Amino acid sequence: MMKKRYLAMLVGLVMAVCMAGNAFADEAMTKWTCEKKSGVFEGYGGWKEAVRAYTNGRCTDKMSCHTTKKVNSTYSGELKVSIPKLESFALMKHEINKSFSVSVKYSTSLKGKKKGTWAIQYRPVYNCRNVTQRKYQKVDKQWKKTSVKKKVKTKDYKSMAYRVVYLSPKNKTSI
């Protein structure tokens, strides 16, 4: 009885090693390349509030903000090629996932604005591309194109956008 269990465990172990070996061999016989990229289009982050101010409708003050934010370039989707290959293929200016600080100023006059609370909001602007990756399989020492594709969207930081918005007729100056 003990010999049968031992034999069954041994057979199971041998099968597991064989299957794992086949999986590693399959990976060694596979490579991915960047095949196609779209033209550049703009993408945006979400709006965030920098500052708000109240006007009685007759003041001539300015509302200003000076923001310093950490930003980075990213990708979304299932990445199959290396990050440096993707950055190079998508012609990105900034390295993916390497954050850096951006400092920008914005100012607007409250003159002529109706009575109430106003805010300056900002958001990051990105140069985006869609990149198609293609899987290749090694067959008889030759790389053959497969029908398997994966898409990735790159977002390369470009600039910061601002807008002035009316929030309320009341004095709500705390964020």
C-alpha positions as CSV (number, residue, x, y, z in Angstrom):
1,M,0.0,0.0,0.0
2,M,2.8,2.4,1.0
3,K,4.7,1.5,-2.3
4,K,1.6,2.4,-4.4
5,R,1.4,5.8,-2.7
6,Y,5.1,6.4,-3.1
7,L,4.9,5.4,-6.8
8,A,1.9,7.7,-7.4
9,M,3.7,10.6,-5.7
10,L,6.8,9.9,-7.8
11,V,4.8,9.8,-11.1
12,G,3.0,13.1,-10.1
13,L,6.4,14.7,-9.4
14,V,7.8,13.6,-12.7
15,M,4.8,14.9,-14.6
16,A,5.0,18.2,-12.9
17,V,8.7,18.6,-13.7
18,C,8.0,17.7,-17.4
19,M,5.1,20.1,-17.7
20,A,7.1,22.9,-16.1
21,G,10.0,22.1,-18.5
22,N,7.6,22.4,-21.4
23,A,6.3,25.7,-20.2
24,F,9.9,27.1,-19.9
25,A,10.8,25.8,-23.3
26,D,7.6,27.4,-24.8
27,E,8.6,30.8,-23.3
28,A,12.1,30.4,-24.8
29,M,10.5,29.9,-28.2
30,T,8.4,33.1,-27.9
31,K,9.2,36.7,-28.4
32,W,7.2,39.9,-28.6
33,T,7.8,43.0,-30.7
34,C,6.2,46.4,-31.1
35,E,4.5,46.3,-34.4
36,K,2.3,49.4,-34.9
37,K,1.6,52.7,-33.2
38,S,-1.1,55.2,-33.6
39,G,-0.6,58.9,-34.1
40,V,-0.2,61.1,-31.1
41,F,-3.5,62.2,-29.4
42,E,-4.0,64.1,-26.2
43,G,-5.1,62.5,-22.9
44,Y,-5.9,64.2,-19.6
45,G,-5.8,63.5,-15.9
46,G,-8.6,64.5,-13.6
47,W,-9.2,68.1,-12.5
48,K,-7.9,69.1,-9.1
49,E,-8.5,72.4,-7.3
50,A,-5.5,74.6,-6.7
51,V,-7.1,77.7,-5.0
52,R,-10.4,79.4,-4.6
53,A,-11.4,82.9,-3.9
54,Y,-14.6,84.9,-3.2
55,T,-15.6,88.1,-5.0
56,N,-18.4,90.5,-4.2
57,G,-18.8,91.2,-7.9
58,R,-16.9,94.6,-7.7
59,C,-13.4,93.7,-6.7
60,T,-10.4,93.9,-9.0
61,D,-8.2,91.4,-7.1
62,K,-6.3,88.6,-8.8
63,M,-6.5,84.9,-8.0
64,S,-3.2,83.1,-8.4
65,C,-1.7,79.7,-7.8
66,H,1.7,78.3,-8.0
67,T,1.6,74.5,-8.0
68,T,4.4,72.0,-7.9
69,K,3.3,68.4,-8.5
70,K,4.9,65.1,-9.1
71,V,4.0,63.7,-12.5
72,N,5.2,60.7,-14.6
73,S,4.7,59.0,-17.9
74,T,2.9,55.7,-17.8
75,Y,1.4,52.9,-19.8
76,S,-1.8,50.8,-19.4
77,G,-2.6,47.4,-20.8
78,E,-0.6,44.2,-20.9
79,L,3.0,45.0,-21.6
80,K,4.9,42.2,-23.3
81,V,8.0,44.0,-24.5
82,S,10.5,45.7,-22.3
83,I,9.8,49.3,-21.1
84,P,12.9,50.7,-22.9
85,K,11.6,49.1,-26.2
86,L,8.2,50.6,-25.6
87,E,9.5,54.1,-24.8
88,S,11.7,54.0,-27.9
89,F,9.0,52.7,-30.2
90,A,6.4,55.2,-28.9
91,L,8.9,58.1,-29.2
92,M,8.4,59.1,-25.5
93,K,10.3,62.1,-24.1
94,H,10.1,60.9,-20.5
95,E,10.9,57.5,-18.9
96,I,7.9,55.4,-17.9
97,N,7.2,55.3,-14.2
98,K,10.1,57.8,-13.4
99,S,8.4,60.7,-11.5
100,F,9.6,64.2,-11.6
101,S,8.3,67.6,-10.3
102,V,6.6,70.2,-12.4
103,S,6.2,73.7,-11.2
104,V,3.7,76.1,-12.9
105,K,2.0,79.4,-12.2
106,Y,-1.4,80.6,-13.2
107,S,-3.2,83.9,-12.4
108,T,-6.5,85.4,-13.4
109,S,-8.4,88.6,-12.5
110,L,-11.6,88.6,-10.5
111,K,-12.6,91.9,-12.2
112,G,-15.9,91.5,-13.9
113,K,-16.7,88.1,-12.4
114,K,-20.1,87.7,-10.8
115,K,-20.5,87.6,-7.1
116,G,-19.5,84.3,-5.5
117,T,-16.7,81.7,-5.1
118,W,-14.4,81.0,-8.0
119,A,-11.7,78.3,-8.3
120,I,-8.6,77.6,-10.3
121,Q,-8.4,74.0,-11.3
122,Y,-5.5,72.1,-13.0
123,R,-4.9,68.7,-14.7
124,P,-2.0,67.1,-16.4
125,V,-2.0,66.8,-20.2
126,Y,-0.4,63.8,-21.9
127,N,0.7,62.8,-25.4
128,C,-0.8,59.4,-25.9
129,R,-0.3,56.6,-28.4
130,N,-1.8,53.1,-28.8
131,V,0.9,50.5,-29.5
132,T,0.2,47.1,-30.9
133,Q,2.6,44.3,-29.8
134,R,2.8,41.0,-31.8
135,K,3.8,37.6,-30.6
136,Y,6.4,35.6,-32.6
137,Q,7.0,31.8,-32.2
138,K,10.2,30.0,-33.1
139,V,9.5,27.2,-35.5
140,D,12.3,25.3,-37.2
141,K,14.9,27.9,-36.1
142,Q,12.8,30.7,-37.8
143,W,10.7,33.3,-36.1
144,K,7.1,33.1,-37.4
145,K,4.5,35.8,-36.8
146,T,1.4,34.6,-34.9
147,S,-2.1,36.1,-34.8
148,V,-1.7,37.0,-31.1
149,K,-1.7,40.8,-30.4
150,K,-1.8,42.9,-27.2
151,K,-2.5,46.6,-27.1
152,V,-0.8,49.1,-24.8
153,K,-1.6,52.8,-24.3
154,T,1.3,55.1,-23.5
155,K,0.8,58.4,-21.7
156,D,3.8,60.7,-22.0
157,Y,3.6,63.9,-19.8
158,K,3.2,67.1,-21.8
159,S,2.0,70.0,-19.7
160,M,-0.5,71.2,-17.1
161,A,-3.8,72.7,-18.1
162,Y,-5.8,75.2,-16.1
163,R,-9.4,76.5,-15.9
164,V,-11.4,79.0,-13.8
165,V,-14.7,77.7,-12.6
166,Y,-17.6,79.3,-10.7
167,L,-18.5,77.2,-7.7
168,S,-21.2,79.0,-5.6
169,P,-22.9,82.4,-5.0
170,K,-21.8,82.0,-1.4
171,N,-18.5,82.6,0.3
172,K,-17.0,79.1,0.3
173,T,-13.3,79.8,0.3
174,S,-12.1,76.7,2.1
175,I,-11.2,73.7,-0.1
